Amino acid sequence: MTPPKRLVRTVLLAVGAAVVLSGCTPTIRLQVDPIQIYAKLDADVRVRLDQELRDLLAENPNLF
């Protein structure tokens, strides 16, 4: 028993459409500009951090 011509035509059309549509895949491109961070540390920041560290160690002597 051979399949009807209409069924064969429908199957071929569906396969052809699938092949054509599979070639149309979207492409997404992202361009990220570099981030520039300007940081200026001076001696005052280091002294404050040093003092905070001393205070923390004085409060928690078993920390290390």
Secondary structure by P-SEA (a helix, b strand, c coil): ccccaaaaaaaaaaaaaaaaaaabbbbbbbbbcbbbbbbbbcaaaaaaaaaaaaaaaaaccccc
